Amino acid sequence: MRILGIDPGSAVTGYGFVEQQGSALRHIAHGVFRLDRKLPPAARLAELQRLLLDVLQHHEPGAAAVEQSFVRPGNPHSALALAQARGVALATLAGAGLPVGEPTPQQVKRAVTGSGAAKKPQVQQMVKRLLSLDQAPVADASDALAVAICHAHQSQGGLARLPIAPRRRPSSRARAGQRWVVRRAR
């Protein structure tokens, strides 16, 4: 099945397609939509919808996922603009008849790197490695591919099937700075 991942943004939206064949993933395409910041918000959103419809028609995915928004406190204007772009992506994908997943940023990072607290460069390098790419995609496209990878893993029965072991939470003793040992389950 071909999966489209979207990393929404009001000025730059990343997209990435992967093909899921059993437990294997293959890179299909990725890129970014750079929207003209000088356009009024409604015109930008209409352009985003048109661009999404174009890639949907060209690549014909069977499923899609749009990353949930992570909003830093204190900037309601950018939160609203991001929510509008995300809404356009969700409505466009659902209107095209696709099942749409909505993973959180932490779920996406954990699916790709094994840690929900991974930084963008870590995500970029793991996307490159997991999809056998020659070079890491730009951040927004890499994030979109990571969303597609996460969706593929979740549709295979959850994150437990990933080859990357989930990160263990240290005990209270370890958080206090004391040495601790992780023992393997028998």
Secondary structure, 3 states (H helix, E strand, C coil): CEEEEEECCCCEEEEEEEEEECCEEEEEEEEEEECCCCCCHHHHHHHHHHHHHHHHHHHCCCEEEECCCCCCCCCHHHHHHHHHHHHHHHHHHHHCCCCEECCCHHHHHHHHHCCCCCCHHHHHHHHHHHCCCCCCCCHHHHHHHHHHHHHHHHHCCCHHHCCCCCCCCCCHHHHCCCCCCCCCCC
